[in-house]
Amino acid sequence: MGSLYNWLQRVWYDGGAFGWILRPLSGLYWLVSRLRAWLYSRGVFSTHKVSVPVVVVGNITAGGTGKTPTVIWLVNEMRDRGYQPGIISRGYGGSKSGTSMRVDADSEAAVVGDEPVLLARRAACPVAVDADRVRAASMLVDDGVNVIIADDGLQHLRLQRDFEICVVDGVRGLGNRRLLPAGPMRESEDRLQSVDQVLINGNEDIDLRGTHFVLLPADAERVNGSATKALREFAGSTVHAVAAIGNPARFFDMLRQHEIDVVEHAFADHASLGRADLDFGDELEVLMTEKDAVKLGRSIANRFWYVPVNLSMEAVSVATLMQQLEARLATGGDAA
């Protein structure tokens, strides 16, 4: 699986060899997705509106774009403005994603998915997982939230939404701009014209219009919770770096920017990591992403650390985005 994943990444972003053999499958993907959208637009497939506003945060490419830290940031911004937000997620990778489940900081990632556990810990708001996002949203409405933030829900057309945010990786962009599986695109590029806000993760030279943000690392924290340590204190040392995210290179590059010598260990996005996967035959310290840390539990040696990241955006951009969002929610999704 890992070699296939790595090959697809090369095809999508680096022009890897033999990608052309996937193009007929992309044509089939286009046909099915367009038919599905048409059936929703004609009312053949029904859509459902819950009794509180819904804000969708998603992407149009497969793999990591910075969507999870964007959701956490948005929850905090909305809570600061008096809202009581809740998050719904498909619970990708969890064994119980076919039923509605509430998620808290102590939930098992193997059951509900790694990202929902991370969101429950960092966002400190109600979180529910279900492949049926309408059902998950209804659960949180019953729990008393007054705005739903749908994590990774742009393509989930059954749930009506009031505001759409699309997050784009500013380094990798849209790759070769082909649809899955020949490229990373879940939808065609013109979808960016219909969302309410495009947020671009870094790289202001990218040939796309949107509001830019950056992800800044916080202090590293031991997975067992016993200590924190500034990244600069790792400078000059060699560490094992573990990342089972959509774009592992972003994590590795961030560590190198802090003058850390990195031994890379990239895994497929959402890979189910166990402690055996982190046995590299030595006693070097191990730095991993926060999404990977939630899979391991607290009972683990001191040399295992994770690095949280936080979204940072210019104040004027924050004010503009939140004014637009609040105006839309106040008018039930009808504001221009």
Solvent accessible surface area in square Angstrom, and as a share of the most:
residue,aa,sasa,rsa
1,M,177,0.79
2,G,38,0.37
3,S,90,0.58
4,L,94,0.47
5,Y,38,0.15
6,N,72,0.37
7,W,54,0.19
8,L,33,0.16
9,Q,29,0.13
10,R,118,0.43
11,V,5,0.03
12,W,18,0.06
13,Y,48,0.18
14,D,112,0.58
15,G,68,0.65
16,G,22,0.21
17,A,66,0.51
18,F,132,0.55
19,G,11,0.10
20,W,157,0.55
21,I,85,0.43
22,L,23,0.11
23,R,116,0.42
24,P,99,0.62
25,L,94,0.47
26,S,13,0.08
27,G,39,0.37
28,L,103,0.51
29,Y,66,0.25
30,W,117,0.41
31,L,102,0.51
32,V,84,0.48
33,S,38,0.25
34,R,142,0.52
35,L,97,0.48
36,R,84,0.31
37,A,42,0.33
38,W,129,0.45
39,L,31,0.15
40,Y,36,0.14
41,S,87,0.56
42,R,164,0.60
43,G,54,0.52
44,V,94,0.54
45,F,86,0.36
46,S,67,0.43
47,T,53,0.31
48,H,70,0.31
49,K,121,0.51
50,V,15,0.09
51,S,98,0.63
52,V,23,0.13
53,P,34,0.21
54,V,2,0.01
55,V,0,0.00
56,V,1,0.00
57,V,0,0.00
58,G,0,0.00
59,N,2,0.01
60,I,2,0.01
61,T,7,0.04
62,A,21,0.17
63,G,23,0.23
64,G,25,0.24
65,T,5,0.03
66,G,14,0.13
67,K,18,0.08
68,T,14,0.08
69,P,19,0.12
70,T,0,0.00
71,V,0,0.00
72,I,11,0.06
73,W,27,0.09
74,L,0,0.00
75,V,0,0.00
76,N,59,0.30
77,E,31,0.14
78,M,0,0.00
79,R,89,0.33
80,D,116,0.60
81,R,88,0.32
82,G,63,0.61
83,Y,46,0.18
84,Q,111,0.49
85,P,4,0.02
86,G,0,0.00
87,I,0,0.00
88,I,0,0.00
89,S,6,0.04
90,R,99,0.36
91,G,0,0.00
92,Y,121,0.46
93,G,57,0.55
94,G,11,0.11
95,S,84,0.54
96,K,107,0.45
97,S,22,0.14
98,G,50,0.48
99,T,74,0.43
100,S,30,0.19
101,M,60,0.27
102,R,141,0.51
103,V,10,0.06
104,D,85,0.44
105,A,43,0.34
106,D,131,0.68
107,S,26,0.17
108,E,117,0.53
109,A,11,0.09
110,A,72,0.56
111,V,39,0.23
112,V,3,0.01
113,G,1,0.01
114,D,8,0.04
115,E,26,0.12
116,P,1,0.01
117,V,0,0.00
118,L,12,0.06
119,L,0,0.00
120,A,11,0.08
121,R,80,0.29
122,R,67,0.24
123,A,0,0.00
124,A,76,0.59
125,C,18,0.11
126,P,58,0.37
127,V,2,0.01
128,A,0,0.00
129,V,0,0.00
130,D,0,0.00
131,A,44,0.34
132,D,36,0.19
133,R,16,0.06
134,V,17,0.10
135,R,113,0.41
136,A,0,0.00
137,A,0,0.00
138,S,47,0.30
139,M,35,0.16
140,L,1,0.00
141,V,36,0.20
142,D,121,0.63
143,D,67,0.35
144,G,46,0.44
145,V,9,0.05
146,N,59,0.30
147,V,0,0.00
148,I,0,0.00
149,I,0,0.00
150,A,1,0.00
151,D,2,0.01
152,D,38,0.20
153,G,1,0.01
154,L,0,0.00
155,Q,42,0.18
156,H,32,0.14
157,L,50,0.25
158,R,75,0.27
159,L,1,0.01
160,Q,69,0.31
161,R,51,0.19
162,D,13,0.06
163,F,1,0.00
164,E,17,0.08
165,I,0,0.00
166,C,0,0.00
167,V,1,0.00
168,V,3,0.02
169,D,4,0.02
170,G,0,0.00
171,V,102,0.59
172,R,47,0.17
173,G,10,0.09
174,L,2,0.01
175,G,24,0.23
176,N,45,0.23
177,R,118,0.43
178,R,93,0.34
179,L,27,0.14
180,L,37,0.18
181,P,36,0.23
182,A,1,0.01
183,G,0,0.00
184,P,0,0.00
185,M,2,0.01
186,R,57,0.21
187,E,40,0.18
188,S,53,0.34
189,E,61,0.27
190,D,99,0.51
191,R,37,0.14
192,L,17,0.08
193,Q,151,0.67
194,S,75,0.48
195,V,16,0.09
196,D,37,0.19
197,Q,25,0.11
198,V,15,0.09
199,L,0,0.00
200,I,0,0.00
201,N,0,0.00
202,G,12,0.12
203,N,67,0.34
204,E,134,0.60
205,D,134,0.70
206,I,30,0.15
207,D,129,0.67
208,L,26,0.13
209,R,227,0.83
210,G,36,0.34
211,T,30,0.18
212,H,45,0.20
213,F,4,0.02
214,V,69,0.40
215,L,35,0.17
216,L,93,0.46
217,P,35,0.22
218,A,36,0.28
219,D,73,0.38
220,A,0,0.00
221,E,57,0.26
222,R,55,0.20
223,V,4,0.02
224,N,36,0.19
225,G,50,0.48
226,S,71,0.46
227,A,34,0.27
228,T,91,0.53
229,K,45,0.19
230,A,14,0.11
231,L,10,0.05
232,R,185,0.67
233,E,106,0.48
234,F,2,0.01
235,A,44,0.34
236,G,75,0.72
237,S,43,0.28
238,T,49,0.29
239,V,1,0.00
240,H,10,0.05
241,A,0,0.00
242,V,0,0.00
243,A,0,0.00
244,A,0,0.00
245,I,35,0.18
246,G,1,0.01
247,N,12,0.06
248,P,17,0.10
249,A,54,0.42
250,R,65,0.24
251,F,12,0.05
252,F,5,0.02
253,D,69,0.36
254,M,21,0.10
255,L,0,0.00
256,R,102,0.37
257,Q,140,0.62
258,H,60,0.27
259,E,130,0.58
260,I,5,0.03
261,D,81,0.42
262,V,14,0.08
263,V,58,0.33
264,E,89,0.40
265,H,39,0.17
266,A,60,0.46
267,F,54,0.23
268,A,23,0.18
269,D,38,0.20
270,H,41,0.18
271,A,26,0.20
272,S,106,0.69
273,L,10,0.05
274,G,30,0.29
275,R,118,0.43
276,A,91,0.71
277,D,59,0.31
278,L,2,0.01
279,D,103,0.53
280,F,48,0.20
281,G,72,0.69
282,D,54,0.28
283,E,139,0.62
284,L,63,0.31
285,E,52,0.23
286,V,0,0.00
287,L,0,0.00
288,M,0,0.00
289,T,13,0.07
290,E,19,0.09
291,K,16,0.07
292,D,0,0.00
293,A,5,0.04
294,V,9,0.05
295,K,40,0.17
296,L,13,0.06
297,G,37,0.36
298,R,131,0.48
299,S,90,0.58
300,I,22,0.11
301,A,56,0.43
302,N,79,0.41
303,R,46,0.17
304,F,16,0.07
305,W,7,0.02
306,Y,26,0.10
307,V,3,0.02
308,P,6,0.04
309,V,39,0.22
310,N,64,0.33
311,L,19,0.09
312,S,43,0.28
313,M,23,0.10
314,E,121,0.54
315,A,86,0.67
316,V,105,0.60
317,S,26,0.17
318,V,21,0.12
319,A,42,0.32
320,T,82,0.47
321,L,2,0.01
322,M,1,0.01
323,Q,121,0.54
324,Q,58,0.26
325,L,0,0.00
326,E,55,0.25
327,A,49,0.38
328,R,28,0.10
329,L,15,0.07
330,A,88,0.68
331,T,72,0.42
332,G,48,0.46
333,G,24,0.24
334,D,125,0.65
335,A,26,0.21
336,A,133,1.03
